[in-house]
């Protein structure tokens, strides 16, 4: 049973649905394994728990929004 894991910041339900569908479809085609065999785990992280360029992602996003 192939497993696909994705970690990201917060994502919408629609984005989750699309990620699960498209990742499964693509991996199934590449590996020639039926889509029903795949398990997809999505892990969301708070923006304060993600660092980008030495800063918490929450600060990076706030600074971008101020520009």
Backbone as a printed PyTorch tensor [residue, N CA C, xyz], in Angstrom:
tensor([[[  0.8440,  -1.1650,   0.0000],
         [  0.0000,   0.0000,   0.0000],
         [  0.9040,   1.2470,   0.0000]],

        [[  0.9810,   1.9730,  -1.1110],
         [  1.7960,   3.1860,  -1.1670],
         [  1.1980,   4.2960,  -0.2970]],

        [[  2.0710,   5.0620,   0.3370],
         [  1.6590,   6.1650,   1.1930],
         [  2.2790,   7.4510,   0.6700]],

        [[  1.4570,   8.4850,   0.5520],
         [  1.9170,   9.8150,   0.1620],
         [  1.6760,  10.7310,   1.3500]],

        [[  2.7250,  11.4510,   1.7790],
         [  2.5980,  12.3760,   2.9110],
         [  2.9380,  13.7800,   2.4520]],

        [[  2.1130,  14.7410,   2.8790],
         [  2.3380,  16.1470,   2.5620],
         [  2.2130,  16.9420,   3.8520]],

        [[  3.2070,  17.7840,   4.1360],
         [  3.1230,  18.7170,   5.2610],
         [  3.0580,  20.1140,   4.6850]],

        [[  2.1910,  20.9400,   5.2520],
         [  2.0320,  22.3020,   4.7500],
         [  1.4810,  23.1870,   5.8490]],

        [[  1.3110,  24.4550,   5.5050],
         [  0.5720,  25.3570,   6.3620],
         [ -0.9090,  25.0330,   6.2230]],

        [[ -1.7480,  25.8930,   6.7530],
         [ -3.1960,  25.6690,   6.6950],
         [ -3.6750,  25.6690,   5.2470]],

        [[ -4.5450,  24.7100,   4.9110],
         [ -5.1290,  24.6310,   3.5800],
         [ -6.6290,  24.4060,   3.7040]],

        [[ -7.3420,  24.8080,   2.6750],
         [ -8.8000,  24.7000,   2.6930],
         [ -9.2390,  23.2690,   2.3890]],

        [[-10.4960,  22.9920,   2.6710],
         [-11.0540,  21.6800,   2.3660],
         [-10.9720,  21.4050,   0.8660]],

        [[-11.2450,  22.4180,   0.0630],
         [-11.1890,  22.2600,  -1.3920],
         [ -9.7650,  21.9250,  -1.8460]],

        [[ -8.7730,  22.5880,  -1.2530],
         [ -7.3820,  22.2990,  -1.5880],
         [ -7.0130,  20.8800,  -1.1750]],

        [[ -7.5070,  20.4370,  -0.0220],
         [ -7.2420,  19.0750,   0.4330],
         [ -7.8340,  18.0640,  -0.5430]],

        [[ -9.0840,  18.2860,  -0.9300],
         [ -9.7380,  17.3850,  -1.8840],
         [ -8.9350,  17.2960,  -3.1810]],

        [[ -8.4980,  18.4450,  -3.6830],
         [ -7.7400,  18.4840,  -4.9340],
         [ -6.3840,  17.8010,  -4.7760]],

        [[ -5.6790,  18.0790,  -3.6850],
         [ -4.3880,  17.4410,  -3.4450],
         [ -4.5230,  15.9220,  -3.4040]],

        [[ -5.4760,  15.4250,  -2.6430],
         [ -5.6610,  13.9780,  -2.5170],
         [ -5.9730,  13.3660,  -3.8730]],

        [[ -6.8760,  13.9600,  -4.6040],
         [ -7.2780,  13.4390,  -5.9110],
         [ -6.1150,  13.4620,  -6.9030]],

        [[ -5.4530,  14.6070,  -7.0240],
         [ -4.4110,  14.7630,  -8.0460],
         [ -3.1300,  14.0000,  -7.6920]],

        [[ -2.7400,  13.9910,  -6.4200],
         [ -1.5580,  13.2170,  -6.0330],
         [ -1.7870,  11.7310,  -6.2840]],

        [[ -2.9650,  11.2500,  -5.9240],
         [ -3.2900,   9.8380,  -6.1360],
         [ -3.2930,   9.5090,  -7.6240]],

        [[ -3.9430,  10.3450,  -8.4170],
         [ -4.0320,  10.1230,  -9.8690],
         [ -2.6400,  10.0950, -10.5030]],

        [[ -1.8100,  11.0630, -10.1510],
         [ -0.4740,  11.1480, -10.7380],
         [  0.4010,   9.9700, -10.3220]],

        [[  0.4320,   9.6730,  -9.0240],
         [  1.2510,   8.5590,  -8.5400],
         [  0.7700,   7.2270,  -9.1160]],

        [[ -0.5290,   7.0650,  -9.2320],
         [ -1.0890,   5.8420,  -9.8020],
         [ -0.6220,   5.6570, -11.2390]],

        [[ -0.6640,   6.7430, -12.0130],
         [ -0.2270,   6.6700, -13.4040],
         [  1.2600,   6.3920, -13.5400]],

        [[  2.0590,   7.0380, -12.7210],
         [  3.5120,   6.8560, -12.7890],
         [  3.9160,   5.4530, -12.3500]],

        [[  3.3290,   4.9680, -11.2690],
         [  3.7200,   3.6800, -10.6930],
         [  2.9260,   2.4990, -11.2430]],

        [[  1.8830,   2.8040, -12.0080],
         [  1.0120,   1.7620, -12.5540],
         [  0.4280,   0.8820, -11.4470]],

        [[ -0.0630,   1.5550, -10.4130],
         [ -0.7150,   0.9060,  -9.2760],
         [ -2.1210,   1.4820,  -9.1870]],

        [[ -3.1310,   0.6760,  -8.9110],
         [ -4.5040,   1.1890,  -8.8460],
         [ -4.6490,   2.3010,  -7.7970]],

        [[ -5.4310,   3.3370,  -8.1120],
         [ -5.6280,   4.4470,  -7.1680],
         [ -6.1470,   3.9890,  -5.8070]],

        [[ -6.9270,   2.9260,  -5.7820],
         [ -7.5070,   2.4280,  -4.5300],
         [ -6.4400,   1.9410,  -3.5540]],

        [[ -5.2240,   1.7290,  -4.0400],
         [ -4.1450,   1.2250,  -3.1870],
         [ -3.4500,   2.3190,  -2.3930]],

        [[ -3.6540,   3.5840,  -2.7800],
         [ -2.9190,   4.6920,  -2.1770],
         [ -3.5830,   5.2250,  -0.9230]],

        [[ -2.7470,   5.6220,   0.0290],
         [ -3.1830,   6.3360,   1.2260],
         [ -2.4760,   7.6810,   1.1990]],

        [[ -3.2160,   8.7680,   1.4140],
         [ -2.6400,  10.1170,   1.4200],
         [ -2.8520,  10.7150,   2.8060]],

        [[ -1.7630,  11.1720,   3.4180],
         [ -1.8170,  11.8630,   4.7040],
         [ -1.4810,  13.3310,   4.4730]],

        [[ -2.3340,  14.2030,   4.9490],
         [ -2.0680,  15.6340,   4.9060],
         [ -1.8860,  16.1190,   6.3360]],

        [[ -0.7770,  16.7740,   6.5840],
         [ -0.5180,  17.3070,   7.9200],
         [ -0.3980,  18.8170,   7.8080]],

        [[ -1.2670,  19.5090,   8.5310],
         [ -1.2340,  20.9650,   8.5430],
         [ -0.4480,  21.4440,   9.7610]],

        [[  0.3560,  22.4580,   9.5490],
         [  1.1410,  23.0480,  10.6220],
         [  0.7370,  24.5080,  10.8000]],

        [[  0.7510,  24.9460,  12.0320],
         [  0.5150,  26.3670,  12.2940],
         [  1.6580,  27.1690,  11.6910]],

        [[  1.3640,  28.3620,  11.1990],
         [  2.3780,  29.1920,  10.5690],
         [  3.5110,  29.5510,  11.5300]],

        [[  3.2400,  29.5840,  12.8200],
         [  4.2950,  29.8530,  13.8000],
         [  5.2460,  28.6690,  13.9500]],

        [[  4.8590,  27.5060,  13.4560],
         [  5.6930,  26.3130,  13.5580],
         [  6.4890,  26.0330,  12.2890]],

        [[  6.4590,  26.9710,  11.3460],
         [  7.1840,  26.8330,  10.0830],
         [  8.1350,  28.0180,   9.9700]],

        [[  9.3990,  27.7460,   9.6920],
         [ 10.3740,  28.8200,   9.5230],
         [ 10.7760,  28.9620,   8.0660]],

        [[ 10.8520,  30.1950,   7.5920],
         [ 11.2940,  30.4950,   6.2290],
         [ 12.2820,  31.6460,   6.2950]],

        [[ 13.4740,  31.4290,   5.8020],
         [ 14.4620,  32.4970,   5.8060],
         [ 14.8260,  32.9900,   7.1930]],

        [[ 14.7520,  32.1070,   8.1830],
         [ 15.1180,  32.4770,   9.5410],
         [ 14.0270,  33.1700,  10.3280]],

        [[ 12.8080,  33.2050,   9.7670],
         [ 11.6810,  33.8450,  10.4570],
         [ 10.4930,  32.8960,  10.4710]],

        [[  9.6210,  33.0310,  11.4850],
         [  8.3800,  32.2500,  11.4500],
         [  7.5560,  32.6440,  10.2210]],

        [[  6.9180,  31.6710,   9.6060],
         [  6.1200,  31.9390,   8.4120],
         [  5.0320,  32.9670,   8.6820]],

        [[  4.4940,  32.9910,   9.8990],
         [  3.4600,  33.9850,  10.2300],
         [  4.0090,  35.3990,  10.0470]],

        [[  5.2570,  35.6390,  10.4330],
         [  5.8740,  36.9590,  10.2770],
         [  6.1690,  37.2530,   8.7930]],

        [[  6.6490,  36.2460,   8.0700],
         [  6.9360,  36.4290,   6.6340],
         [  5.6590,  36.8410,   5.9030]],

        [[  4.5520,  36.1550,   6.1810],
         [  3.2860,  36.4720,   5.5190],
         [  2.7810,  37.8510,   5.9190]],

        [[  2.9230,  38.2090,   7.1900],
         [  2.4870,  39.5300,   7.6520],
         [  3.2980,  40.6200,   6.9620]],

        [[  4.6000,  40.4140,   6.8240],
         [  5.4420,  41.4060,   6.1620],
         [  5.0780,  41.5420,   4.6870]],

        [[  4.7630,  40.4370,   4.0470],
         [  4.3450,  40.4780,   2.6160],
         [  3.0460,  41.2690,   2.4660]],

        [[  2.1210,  41.0650,   3.3940],
         [  0.8270,  41.7270,   3.3070],
         [  0.9180,  43.2180,   3.5630]],

        [[  1.9990,  43.6750,   4.2200],
         [  2.1740,  45.0970,   4.4910],
         [  2.7010,  45.8370,   3.2780]],

        [[  3.2460,  45.1160,   2.3100],
         [  3.8330,  45.7500,   1.1190],
         [  2.7930,  46.1500,   0.1180]]])
